[in-house]
Amino acid sequence: MLRVICLMLFLAALHASAASPVDVYSFDSPEQQQRYKGLIAEFRCPKCLNTNIAGSDAPIAQDLRRTVHRLVVQEGYSDQEVRDFLQARYGDFVLYNPPLNSRTLLIWLVPLGLAIVGVLVLFGLLRRARQQQVVDLDDSQRQRVRALLDE
């Protein structure tokens, strides 16, 4: 009985791993394949957070990979034309490196502003630490410190 249960679990696991989608595309040249791989690594999946379409199993990522393949192989788009096509359709979110314009200004300025605030906080903490280290000594304590340093 235990063997039958183990066999059933094994077959279920085998079926689940075999059901995952695999994209198989043909290319006219190795250069086209390199361009395709570079482009799908460059675009963010609209459904997944911080995953490119090359590494996503989401249906929208599969559609985007199919679209990139069609644009590169069948329609002969350049890399920039593919970027422009996907950006026009999905917006700046699909790009990992969005352009600097009025709509994305906040994306570019927030990290810079946080870095400036962090540096100011760090300088304030260092200044406070230096002020707390200053100790007023009377004359006898100063003489004792000088004697210890002279030894």
Summary of the structure (lengths in Angstrom):
residues: 151
radius of gyration: 30.2
end to end distance: 85.4
largest distance: 91.0
contacts: 326
relative contact order: 0.07
helix: 68%
strand: 3%
